Amino acid sequence: MLKIAGLFEVFEQHGEHHWVLRDWDGQIMARNGGYITRTAALQEIERLRVTALTANVVEA
C-alpha cells in the first residue's frame, strides 16, 4: 500500500534534535534523531524530500 507523507515534525529532546514523518492519519512513517542543530535535522528532511521526488520522476 502506498502511503503519502503528510507532516514532518522537528523537535528538541535532551539537547538533541529529532524529526518525525507522519502520514495524513497521524501515524509515524519514519523518524530519526541525534542531530546537534535544528538546521541539520531540517537539511536531512530536505535531502529525503528531494530523493523521494527524484525517485518518483525516474519511476514515472
PDB file with one MODEL, atoms N, CA, C and O in Angstrom:
MODEL        1
ATOM      1  N   MET A   1       0.840  -1.172   0.000  1.00  0.00           N
ATOM      2  CA  MET A   1       0.000   0.000   0.000  1.00  0.00           C
ATOM      3  C   MET A   1       0.890   1.241   0.000  1.00  0.00           C
ATOM      4  O   MET A   1       1.824   1.340   0.796  1.00  0.00           O
ATOM      5  N   LEU A   2       0.605   2.165  -0.874  1.00  0.00           N
ATOM      6  CA  LEU A   2       1.336   3.422  -0.957  1.00  0.00           C
ATOM      7  C   LEU A   2       0.776   4.397   0.061  1.00  0.00           C
ATOM      8  O   LEU A   2      -0.433   4.625   0.106  1.00  0.00           O
ATOM      9  N   LYS A   3       1.641   4.971   0.875  1.00  0.00           N
ATOM     10  CA  LYS A   3       1.215   5.966   1.854  1.00  0.00           C
ATOM     11  C   LYS A   3       1.846   7.298   1.495  1.00  0.00           C
ATOM     12  O   LYS A   3       3.014   7.358   1.111  1.00  0.00           O
ATOM     13  N   ILE A   4       1.087   8.346   1.619  1.00  0.00           N
ATOM     14  CA  ILE A   4       1.556   9.689   1.323  1.00  0.00           C
ATOM     15  C   ILE A   4       1.920  10.388   2.632  1.00  0.00           C
ATOM     16  O   ILE A   4       1.150  10.385   3.592  1.00  0.00           O
ATOM     17  N   ALA A   5       3.104  10.981   2.647  1.00  0.00           N
ATOM     18  CA  ALA A   5       3.548  11.717   3.828  1.00  0.00           C
ATOM     19  C   ALA A   5       2.716  12.978   3.986  1.00  0.00           C
ATOM     20  O   ALA A   5       2.395  13.655   3.010  1.00  0.00           O
ATOM     21  N   GLY A   6       2.379  13.275   5.210  1.00  0.00           N
ATOM     22  CA  GLY A   6       1.568  14.444   5.460  1.00  0.00           C
ATOM     23  C   GLY A   6       2.275  15.541   6.226  1.00  0.00           C
ATOM     24  O   GLY A   6       2.000  16.721   6.008  1.00  0.00           O
ATOM     25  N   LEU A   7       3.195  15.171   7.134  1.00  0.00           N
ATOM     26  CA  LEU A   7       3.745  16.170   8.026  1.00  0.00           C
ATOM     27  C   LEU A   7       5.103  15.733   8.563  1.00  0.00           C
ATOM     28  O   LEU A   7       5.271  14.602   9.019  1.00  0.00           O
ATOM     29  N   PHE A   8       6.065  16.645   8.502  1.00  0.00           N
ATOM     30  CA  PHE A   8       7.335  16.462   9.194  1.00  0.00           C
ATOM     31  C   PHE A   8       7.276  17.288  10.467  1.00  0.00           C
ATOM     32  O   PHE A   8       6.846  18.442  10.447  1.00  0.00           O
ATOM     33  N   GLU A   9       7.701  16.706  11.557  1.00  0.00           N
ATOM     34  CA  GLU A   9       7.826  17.429  12.819  1.00  0.00           C
ATOM     35  C   GLU A   9       9.296  17.435  13.203  1.00  0.00           C
ATOM     36  O   GLU A   9       9.973  16.414  13.083  1.00  0.00           O
ATOM     37  N   VAL A  10       9.788  18.557  13.658  1.00  0.00           N
ATOM     38  CA  VAL A  10      11.150  18.654  14.185  1.00  0.00           C
ATOM     39  C   VAL A  10      11.031  19.121  15.628  1.00  0.00           C
ATOM     40  O   VAL A  10      10.320  20.080  15.923  1.00  0.00           O
ATOM     41  N   PHE A  11      11.733  18.435  16.521  1.00  0.00           N
ATOM     42  CA  PHE A  11      11.649  18.800  17.930  1.00  0.00           C
ATOM     43  C   PHE A  11      12.987  18.561  18.611  1.00  0.00           C
ATOM     44  O   PHE A  11      13.848  17.853  18.091  1.00  0.00           O
ATOM     45  N   GLU A  12      13.145  19.164  19.784  1.00  0.00           N
ATOM     46  CA  GLU A  12      14.365  19.003  20.572  1.00  0.00           C
ATOM     47  C   GLU A  12      14.038  18.194  21.815  1.00  0.00           C
ATOM     48  O   GLU A  12      13.027  18.419  22.480  1.00  0.00           O
ATOM     49  N   GLN A  13      14.933  17.232  22.115  1.00  0.00           N
ATOM     50  CA  GLN A  13      14.743  16.393  23.296  1.00  0.00           C
ATOM     51  C   GLN A  13      16.112  16.057  23.857  1.00  0.00           C
ATOM     52  O   GLN A  13      16.957  15.509  23.150  1.00  0.00           O
ATOM     53  N   HIS A  14      16.335  16.380  25.115  1.00  0.00           N
ATOM     54  CA  HIS A  14      17.598  16.102  25.804  1.00  0.00           C
ATOM     55  C   HIS A  14      18.784  16.702  25.045  1.00  0.00           C
ATOM     56  O   HIS A  14      19.849  16.089  24.958  1.00  0.00           O
ATOM     57  N   GLY A  15      18.592  17.896  24.499  1.00  0.00           N
ATOM     58  CA  GLY A  15      19.686  18.598  23.823  1.00  0.00           C
ATOM     59  C   GLY A  15      19.973  18.145  22.402  1.00  0.00           C
ATOM     60  O   GLY A  15      20.900  18.651  21.769  1.00  0.00           O
ATOM     61  N   GLU A  16      19.193  17.199  21.890  1.00  0.00           N
ATOM     62  CA  GLU A  16      19.356  16.731  20.515  1.00  0.00           C
ATOM     63  C   GLU A  16      18.083  17.039  19.737  1.00  0.00           C
ATOM     64  O   GLU A  16      16.992  17.117  20.302  1.00  0.00           O
ATOM     65  N   HIS A  17      18.250  17.212  18.415  1.00  0.00           N
ATOM     66  CA  HIS A  17      17.101  17.496  17.555  1.00  0.00           C
ATOM     67  C   HIS A  17      16.701  16.224  16.815  1.00  0.00           C
ATOM     68  O   HIS A  17      17.550  15.432  16.408  1.00  0.00           O
ATOM     69  N   HIS A  18      15.409  16.046  16.651  1.00  0.00           N
ATOM     70  CA  HIS A  18      14.850  14.855  16.027  1.00  0.00           C
ATOM     71  C   HIS A  18      13.805  15.278  15.006  1.00  0.00           C
ATOM     72  O   HIS A  18      13.271  16.385  15.078  1.00  0.00           O
ATOM     73  N   TRP A  19      13.511  14.385  14.043  1.00  0.00           N
ATOM     74  CA  TRP A  19      12.388  14.615  13.140  1.00  0.00           C
ATOM     75  C   TRP A  19      11.540  13.364  13.079  1.00  0.00           C
ATOM     76  O   TRP A  19      12.018  12.247  13.271  1.00  0.00           O
ATOM     77  N   VAL A  20      10.261  13.589  12.804  1.00  0.00           N
ATOM     78  CA  VAL A  20       9.283  12.514  12.653  1.00  0.00           C
ATOM     79  C   VAL A  20       8.486  12.801  11.391  1.00  0.00           C
ATOM     80  O   VAL A  20       8.073  13.937  11.158  1.00  0.00           O
ATOM     81  N   LEU A  21       8.271  11.788  10.586  1.00  0.00           N
ATOM     82  CA  LEU A  21       7.430  11.905   9.400  1.00  0.00           C
ATOM     83  C   LEU A  21       6.131  11.157   9.675  1.00  0.00           C
ATOM     84  O   LEU A  21       6.145   9.968   9.995  1.00  0.00           O
ATOM     85  N   ARG A  22       5.008  11.864   9.549  1.00  0.00           N
ATOM     86  CA  ARG A  22       3.695  11.258   9.784  1.00  0.00           C
ATOM     87  C   ARG A  22       2.891  11.255   8.494  1.00  0.00           C
ATOM     88  O   ARG A  22       3.071  12.117   7.634  1.00  0.00           O
ATOM     89  N   ASP A  23       1.998  10.271   8.366  1.00  0.00           N
ATOM     90  CA  ASP A  23       1.078  10.279   7.227  1.00  0.00           C
ATOM     91  C   ASP A  23      -0.112  11.158   7.586  1.00  0.00           C
ATOM     92  O   ASP A  23      -0.169  11.730   8.674  1.00  0.00           O
ATOM     93  N   TRP A  24      -1.061  11.261   6.660  1.00  0.00           N
ATOM     94  CA  TRP A  24      -2.207  12.150   6.882  1.00  0.00           C
ATOM     95  C   TRP A  24      -3.073  11.700   8.046  1.00  0.00           C
ATOM     96  O   TRP A  24      -3.836  12.498   8.589  1.00  0.00           O
ATOM     97  N   ASP A  25      -2.970  10.429   8.441  1.00  0.00           N
ATOM     98  CA  ASP A  25      -3.745   9.926   9.573  1.00  0.00           C
ATOM     99  C   ASP A  25      -3.024  10.107  10.907  1.00  0.00           C
ATOM    100  O   ASP A  25      -3.561   9.753  11.957  1.00  0.00           O
ATOM    101  N   GLY A  26      -1.807  10.659  10.871  1.00  0.00           N
ATOM    102  CA  GLY A  26      -1.042  10.892  12.091  1.00  0.00           C
ATOM    103  C   GLY A  26      -0.139   9.747  12.494  1.00  0.00           C
ATOM    104  O   GLY A  26       0.551   9.836  13.509  1.00  0.00           O
ATOM    105  N   GLN A  27      -0.128   8.669  11.719  1.00  0.00           N
ATOM    106  CA  GLN A  27       0.724   7.521  12.033  1.00  0.00           C
ATOM    107  C   GLN A  27       2.175   7.821  11.660  1.00  0.00           C
ATOM    108  O   GLN A  27       2.433   8.407  10.610  1.00  0.00           O
ATOM    109  N   ILE A  28       3.109   7.430  12.497  1.00  0.00           N
ATOM    110  CA  ILE A  28       4.528   7.662  12.233  1.00  0.00           C
ATOM    111  C   ILE A  28       5.003   6.718  11.134  1.00  0.00           C
ATOM    112  O   ILE A  28       4.855   5.500  11.227  1.00  0.00           O
ATOM    113  N   MET A  29       5.578   7.312  10.091  1.00  0.00           N
ATOM    114  CA  MET A  29       6.122   6.534   8.980  1.00  0.00           C
ATOM    115  C   MET A  29       7.633   6.360   9.117  1.00  0.00           C
ATOM    116  O   MET A  29       8.173   5.316   8.754  1.00  0.00           O
ATOM    117  N   ALA A  30       8.313   7.378   9.640  1.00  0.00           N
ATOM    118  CA  ALA A  30       9.763   7.328   9.806  1.00  0.00           C
ATOM    119  C   ALA A  30      10.153   8.336  10.879  1.00  0.00           C
ATOM    120  O   ALA A  30       9.429   9.293  11.155  1.00  0.00           O
ATOM    121  N   ARG A  31      11.307   8.095  11.470  1.00  0.00           N
ATOM    122  CA  ARG A  31      11.836   9.028  12.469  1.00  0.00           C
ATOM    123  C   ARG A  31      13.350   8.901  12.520  1.00  0.00           C
ATOM    124  O   ARG A  31      13.918   7.869  12.164  1.00  0.00           O
ATOM    125  N   ASN A  32      13.979   9.957  12.966  1.00  0.00           N
ATOM    126  CA  ASN A  32      15.424   9.940  13.137  1.00  0.00           C
ATOM    127  C   ASN A  32      15.779  11.026  14.130  1.00  0.00           C
ATOM    128  O   ASN A  32      15.015  11.971  14.321  1.00  0.00           O
ATOM    129  N   GLY A  33      16.924  10.899  14.757  1.00  0.00           N
ATOM    130  CA  GLY A  33      17.326  11.885  15.753  1.00  0.00           C
ATOM    131  C   GLY A  33      18.817  11.904  15.966  1.00  0.00           C
ATOM    132  O   GLY A  33      19.579  11.230  15.274  1.00  0.00           O
ATOM    133  N   GLY A  34      19.213  12.696  16.945  1.00  0.00           N
ATOM    134  CA  GLY A  34      20.612  12.811  17.293  1.00  0.00           C
ATOM    135  C   GLY A  34      21.328  13.958  16.597  1.00  0.00           C
ATOM    136  O   GLY A  34      22.555  14.044  16.644  1.00  0.00           O
ATOM    137  N   TYR A  35      20.573  14.838  15.954  1.00  0.00           N
ATOM    138  CA  TYR A  35      21.186  15.981  15.278  1.00  0.00           C
ATOM    139  C   TYR A  35      21.572  17.037  16.306  1.00  0.00           C
ATOM    140  O   TYR A  35      20.835  17.281  17.262  1.00  0.00           O
ATOM    141  N   ILE A  36      22.709  17.651  16.111  1.00  0.00           N
ATOM    142  CA  ILE A  36      23.187  18.664  17.052  1.00  0.00           C
ATOM    143  C   ILE A  36      22.384  19.948  16.926  1.00  0.00           C
ATOM    144  O   ILE A  36      22.129  20.622  17.924  1.00  0.00           O
ATOM    145  N   THR A  37      21.983  20.292  15.707  1.00  0.00           N
ATOM    146  CA  THR A  37      21.228  21.522  15.492  1.00  0.00           C
ATOM    147  C   THR A  37      19.919  21.240  14.765  1.00  0.00           C
ATOM    148  O   THR A  37      19.767  20.217  14.097  1.00  0.00           O
ATOM    149  N   ARG A  38      18.987  22.161  14.909  1.00  0.00           N
ATOM    150  CA  ARG A  38      17.713  22.075  14.190  1.00  0.00           C
ATOM    151  C   ARG A  38      17.964  22.163  12.689  1.00  0.00           C
ATOM    152  O   ARG A  38      17.302  21.483  11.905  1.00  0.00           O
ATOM    153  N   THR A  39      18.908  22.991  12.294  1.00  0.00           N
ATOM    154  CA  THR A  39      19.237  23.149  10.877  1.00  0.00           C
ATOM    155  C   THR A  39      19.692  21.826  10.270  1.00  0.00           C
ATOM    156  O   THR A  39      19.322  21.506   9.141  1.00  0.00           O
ATOM    157  N   ALA A  40      20.482  21.062  10.999  1.00  0.00           N
ATOM    158  CA  ALA A  40      20.946  19.760  10.497  1.00  0.00           C
ATOM    159  C   ALA A  40      19.763  18.813  10.285  1.00  0.00           C
ATOM    160  O   ALA A  40      19.721  18.084   9.293  1.00  0.00           O
ATOM    161  N   ALA A  41      18.813  18.822  11.205  1.00  0.00           N
ATOM    162  CA  ALA A  41      17.620  17.972  11.053  1.00  0.00           C
ATOM    163  C   ALA A  41      16.805  18.408   9.837  1.00  0.00           C
ATOM    164  O   ALA A  41      16.328  17.569   9.073  1.00  0.00           O
ATOM    165  N   LEU A  42      16.645  19.720   9.657  1.00  0.00           N
ATOM    166  CA  LEU A  42      15.890  20.231   8.513  1.00  0.00           C
ATOM    167  C   LEU A  42      16.590  19.925   7.194  1.00  0.00           C
ATOM    168  O   LEU A  42      15.928  19.640   6.196  1.00  0.00           O
ATOM    169  N   GLN A  43      17.922  19.981   7.176  1.00  0.00           N
ATOM    170  CA  GLN A  43      18.671  19.643   5.961  1.00  0.00           C
ATOM    171  C   GLN A  43      18.477  18.180   5.586  1.00  0.00           C
ATOM    172  O   GLN A  43      18.387  17.852   4.403  1.00  0.00           O
ATOM    173  N   GLU A  44      18.414  17.307   6.572  1.00  0.00           N
ATOM    174  CA  GLU A  44      18.167  15.884   6.313  1.00  0.00           C
ATOM    175  C   GLU A  44      16.768  15.676   5.731  1.00  0.00           C
ATOM    176  O   GLU A  44      16.590  14.882   4.807  1.00  0.00           O
ATOM    177  N   ILE A  45      15.788  16.382   6.266  1.00  0.00           N
ATOM    178  CA  ILE A  45      14.424  16.296   5.739  1.00  0.00           C
ATOM    179  C   ILE A  45      14.409  16.747   4.282  1.00  0.00           C
ATOM    180  O   ILE A  45      13.793  16.092   3.441  1.00  0.00           O
ATOM    181  N   GLU A  46      15.070  17.843   3.978  1.00  0.00           N
ATOM    182  CA  GLU A  46      15.101  18.352   2.605  1.00  0.00           C
ATOM    183  C   GLU A  46      15.786  17.352   1.673  1.00  0.00           C
ATOM    184  O   GLU A  46      15.337  17.142   0.546  1.00  0.00           O
ATOM    185  N   ARG A  47      16.868  16.739   2.143  1.00  0.00           N
ATOM    186  CA  ARG A  47      17.568  15.736   1.332  1.00  0.00           C
ATOM    187  C   ARG A  47      16.653  14.553   1.029  1.00  0.00           C
ATOM    188  O   ARG A  47      16.626  14.056  -0.096  1.00  0.00           O
ATOM    189  N   LEU A  48      15.909  14.108   2.029  1.00  0.00           N
ATOM    190  CA  LEU A  48      14.973  13.000   1.828  1.00  0.00           C
ATOM    191  C   LEU A  48      13.849  13.380   0.872  1.00  0.00           C
ATOM    192  O   LEU A  48      13.426  12.565   0.052  1.00  0.00           O
ATOM    193  N   ARG A  49      13.364  14.614   0.973  1.00  0.00           N
ATOM    194  CA  ARG A  49      12.289  15.083   0.094  1.00  0.00           C
ATOM    195  C   ARG A  49      12.757  15.099  -1.363  1.00  0.00           C
ATOM    196  O   ARG A  49      12.042  14.649  -2.258  1.00  0.00           O
ATOM    197  N   VAL A  50      13.940  15.611  -1.585  1.00  0.00           N
ATOM    198  CA  VAL A  50      14.482  15.664  -2.947  1.00  0.00           C
ATOM    199  C   VAL A  50      14.702  14.255  -3.484  1.00  0.00           C
ATOM    200  O   VAL A  50      14.423  13.988  -4.653  1.00  0.00           O
ATOM    201  N   THR A  51      15.199  13.355  -2.642  1.00  0.00           N
ATOM    202  CA  THR A  51      15.407  11.966  -3.056  1.00  0.00           C
ATOM    203  C   THR A  51      14.084  11.315  -3.450  1.00  0.00           C
ATOM    204  O   THR A  51      14.010  10.620  -4.463  1.00  0.00           O
ATOM    205  N   ALA A  52      13.050  11.537  -2.658  1.00  0.00           N
ATOM    206  CA  ALA A  52      11.736  10.950  -2.961  1.00  0.00           C
ATOM    207  C   ALA A  52      11.158  11.520  -4.245  1.00  0.00           C
ATOM    208  O   ALA A  52      10.598  10.780  -5.054  1.00  0.00           O
ATOM    209  N   LEU A  53      11.284  12.814  -4.440  1.00  0.00           N
ATOM    210  CA  LEU A  53      10.777  13.419  -5.669  1.00  0.00           C
ATOM    211  C   LEU A  53      11.519  12.901  -6.891  1.00  0.00           C
ATOM    212  O   LEU A  53      10.908  12.633  -7.926  1.00  0.00           O
ATOM    213  N   THR A  54      12.830  12.761  -6.775  1.00  0.00           N
ATOM    214  CA  THR A  54      13.636  12.242  -7.870  1.00  0.00           C
ATOM    215  C   THR A  54      13.251  10.806  -8.182  1.00  0.00           C
ATOM    216  O   THR A  54      13.153  10.437  -9.352  1.00  0.00           O
ATOM    217  N   ALA A  55      13.032   9.994  -7.164  1.00  0.00           N
ATOM    218  CA  ALA A  55      12.635   8.595  -7.365  1.00  0.00           C
ATOM    219  C   ALA A  55      11.289   8.524  -8.075  1.00  0.00           C
ATOM    220  O   ALA A  55      11.090   7.663  -8.931  1.00  0.00           O
ATOM    221  N   ASN A  56      10.367   9.412  -7.735  1.00  0.00           N
ATOM    222  CA  ASN A  56       9.062   9.412  -8.388  1.00  0.00           C
ATOM    223  C   ASN A  56       9.170   9.781  -9.848  1.00  0.00           C
ATOM    224  O   ASN A  56       8.454   9.215 -10.675  1.00  0.00           O
ATOM    225  N   VAL A  57      10.042  10.711 -10.193  1.00  0.00           N
ATOM    226  CA  VAL A  57      10.225  11.114 -11.580  1.00  0.00           C
ATOM    227  C   VAL A  57      10.843   9.986 -12.382  1.00  0.00           C
ATOM    228  O   VAL A  57      10.417   9.722 -13.506  1.00  0.00           O
ATOM    229  N   VAL A  58      11.842   9.313 -11.820  1.00  0.00           N
ATOM    230  CA  VAL A  58      12.516   8.207 -12.508  1.00  0.00           C
ATOM    231  C   VAL A  58      11.544   7.059 -12.719  1.00  0.00           C
ATOM    232  O   VAL A  58      11.549   6.427 -13.776  1.00  0.00           O
ATOM    233  N   GLU A  59      10.696   6.779 -11.708  1.00  0.00           N
ATOM    234  CA  GLU A  59       9.750   5.683 -11.794  1.00  0.00           C
ATOM    235  C   GLU A  59       8.667   5.938 -12.844  1.00  0.00           C
ATOM    236  O   GLU A  59       8.228   5.016 -13.533  1.00  0.00           O
ATOM    237  N   ALA A  60       8.251   7.171 -12.956  1.00  0.00           N
ATOM    238  CA  ALA A  60       7.184   7.527 -13.903  1.00  0.00           C
ATOM    239  C   ALA A  60       7.702   7.444 -15.300  1.00  0.00           C
ATOM    240  O   ALA A  60       6.963   7.705 -16.249  1.00  0.00           O
TER     241      ALA A  60
ENDMDL
END
